[in-house]
């Protein structure tokens, strides 16, 4: 009698277990959104976002990580202001001529040449024209940094390739090249 009751209990347990089985979907979903995600269009209007915004904007007055404020605009007036006002925040002990030369050779030397005379490889091969010598230009620390940050004429911006400290290192190295050319 005990063995028959055990068999009946086992059959009932197995029947209830396998009767809930559905091969089309899993029985237990740990993260249901992974199985049936809700797709949103990038610029669609949805009620899920707070204040019915299309996308979340950064908090007013915040700066993205790795960026700093640069108060001069990308205009001729901004260039003129940087030319006369902007000074390097790096102390002379923080300037690294070797690092500045490495960065200059990577990003600037191809056009401006290793000596800053405007005779880089691209100029010599006549791929680009009109790269001036640093000795011929009326440039200052601020104007060099401004041009690296925004670019000027046919030179593009290097703000996305060099961080702030590296831009100042290159600026200091360009100044040393200019002094050597003026001799």
C-alpha positions as CSV (number, residue, x, y, z in Angstrom):
1,X,0.0,0.0,0.0
2,X,2.8,2.4,0.8
3,X,4.6,1.8,-2.5
4,X,1.4,2.4,-4.4
5,X,0.8,5.7,-2.6
6,X,4.5,6.7,-3.3
7,X,4.0,6.0,-7.0
8,X,0.8,8.0,-7.1
9,X,2.5,11.0,-5.4
10,X,5.4,10.7,-7.8
11,X,3.1,10.6,-10.9
12,X,1.1,13.6,-9.6
13,X,4.3,15.6,-9.0
14,X,5.6,14.7,-12.5
15,X,2.3,15.6,-14.2
16,X,2.0,19.0,-12.5
17,X,5.7,19.7,-13.3
18,X,5.4,18.8,-17.0
19,X,1.9,20.1,-17.6
20,X,3.1,23.7,-17.1
21,X,5.9,23.2,-19.6
22,X,5.6,25.4,-22.7
23,X,8.3,24.9,-25.3
24,X,7.6,28.3,-27.0
25,X,8.8,30.4,-24.1
26,X,10.8,29.8,-20.9
27,X,8.9,29.0,-17.8
28,X,10.8,31.4,-15.6
29,X,12.1,34.7,-16.8
30,X,14.8,36.2,-14.7
31,X,14.9,39.6,-16.5
32,X,11.7,39.7,-18.6
33,X,12.9,42.8,-20.5
34,X,15.8,40.8,-21.9
35,X,13.3,38.5,-23.6
36,X,10.8,41.1,-24.8
37,X,12.6,44.5,-24.9
38,X,10.7,47.7,-25.7
39,X,12.4,49.5,-28.6
40,X,12.5,53.3,-28.5
41,X,13.3,55.5,-31.5
42,X,16.2,57.9,-30.7
43,X,14.2,61.1,-31.0
44,X,10.7,59.8,-30.5
45,X,8.3,61.2,-27.9
46,X,7.5,58.8,-25.1
47,X,5.8,59.0,-21.7
48,X,8.5,57.0,-20.0
49,X,11.0,59.8,-19.8
50,X,10.6,62.3,-17.0
51,X,8.9,65.6,-17.9
52,X,8.1,64.0,-21.3
53,X,11.6,65.0,-22.6
54,X,12.9,63.4,-25.8
55,X,16.3,62.8,-24.3
56,X,17.9,63.7,-21.0
57,X,20.0,66.8,-21.1
58,X,23.0,67.3,-18.8
59,X,22.5,69.3,-15.7
60,X,23.0,73.1,-16.3
61,X,26.5,74.2,-15.4
62,X,28.2,70.8,-15.6
63,X,31.2,69.9,-17.6
64,X,31.8,66.5,-19.2
65,X,34.5,64.4,-17.6
66,X,37.9,65.1,-19.1
67,X,36.9,68.5,-20.4
68,X,37.4,72.0,-19.1
69,X,36.0,75.4,-19.9
70,X,37.6,77.4,-22.6
71,X,36.2,80.9,-22.5
72,X,37.4,82.1,-25.9
73,X,35.0,81.6,-28.9
74,X,35.9,80.3,-32.3
75,X,35.7,83.7,-33.9
76,X,38.2,86.4,-35.1
77,X,37.4,88.3,-31.9
78,X,38.1,85.2,-29.8
79,X,41.4,84.7,-31.6
80,X,42.4,88.3,-31.0
81,X,41.4,88.1,-27.3
82,X,43.4,84.8,-26.9
83,X,46.3,86.4,-28.7
84,X,46.6,89.2,-26.2
85,X,45.2,87.7,-22.9
86,X,45.6,83.9,-22.7
87,X,48.6,82.6,-20.7
88,X,49.7,79.1,-20.0
89,X,48.4,77.7,-16.7
90,X,51.4,75.3,-16.5
91,X,54.4,76.3,-14.4
92,X,57.8,76.2,-15.9
93,X,58.6,73.1,-13.8
94,X,55.6,71.3,-15.4
95,X,56.7,71.9,-19.0
96,X,58.3,68.8,-20.5
97,X,60.2,69.7,-23.7
98,X,60.7,66.0,-24.6
99,X,56.9,65.3,-24.4
100,X,56.1,68.5,-26.2
101,X,58.5,67.5,-29.0
102,X,57.0,64.0,-29.3
103,X,53.4,65.4,-29.6
104,X,54.6,68.1,-32.0
105,X,56.3,65.5,-34.2
106,X,53.1,63.3,-34.2
107,X,50.5,66.0,-34.9
108,X,52.2,69.1,-36.3
109,X,55.5,68.1,-37.8
110,X,54.0,66.5,-40.9
111,X,52.8,70.0,-42.1
112,X,54.9,72.5,-40.2
113,X,58.2,70.6,-40.3
114,X,60.4,69.5,-37.5
115,X,61.9,72.9,-37.1
116,X,58.7,74.9,-37.5
117,X,59.7,76.5,-40.8
118,X,56.6,75.3,-42.7
119,X,58.5,72.7,-44.6
120,X,56.9,69.4,-43.5
121,X,56.7,66.3,-45.6
122,X,53.2,67.2,-46.9
123,X,54.5,70.6,-48.0
124,X,57.6,69.2,-49.6
125,X,55.4,66.7,-51.6
126,X,53.1,69.6,-52.5
127,X,50.1,67.9,-50.9
128,X,49.2,71.2,-49.1
129,X,50.5,74.7,-49.7
130,X,50.8,77.9,-47.7
131,X,52.1,76.6,-44.3
132,X,53.9,79.6,-42.9
133,X,57.1,79.5,-40.8
134,X,56.6,80.3,-37.1
135,X,59.2,83.1,-37.5
136,X,57.0,84.9,-40.0
137,X,53.9,85.0,-37.8
138,X,52.9,87.3,-35.0
139,X,51.9,84.6,-32.6
140,X,51.8,84.3,-28.8
141,X,51.2,81.6,-26.3
142,X,47.4,82.3,-26.4
143,X,47.1,82.4,-30.1
144,X,49.0,79.1,-30.5
145,X,46.8,77.4,-28.0
146,X,43.7,78.9,-29.6
147,X,44.7,77.6,-33.1
148,X,45.4,74.1,-31.7
149,X,42.0,74.1,-29.9
150,X,39.9,75.4,-32.8
151,X,42.1,75.3,-35.9
152,X,42.6,78.1,-38.4
153,X,42.4,78.4,-42.2
154,X,43.2,74.9,-43.6
155,X,44.4,73.6,-40.2
156,X,41.8,71.6,-38.3
157,X,41.2,71.4,-34.6
158,X,43.3,69.1,-32.4
159,X,41.1,69.5,-29.3
160,X,39.8,66.0,-29.7
161,X,43.3,64.4,-30.1
162,X,45.2,66.3,-27.4
163,X,44.0,66.9,-23.9
164,X,44.4,70.3,-22.2
165,X,47.8,69.5,-20.7
166,X,49.1,68.1,-24.0
167,X,48.0,71.2,-25.9
168,X,49.9,73.4,-23.5
169,X,53.0,71.2,-23.9
170,X,52.8,71.5,-27.7
171,X,52.3,75.3,-27.3
172,X,55.4,75.6,-25.2
173,X,57.4,73.5,-27.8
174,X,56.1,75.7,-30.7
175,X,57.4,78.8,-28.7
176,X,60.8,77.2,-28.4
177,X,60.9,76.5,-32.1
178,X,59.9,80.1,-32.9
179,X,62.7,81.4,-30.7
180,X,65.2,79.2,-32.5
181,X,63.9,80.4,-35.9
182,X,64.2,84.0,-34.9
183,X,67.9,83.7,-34.0
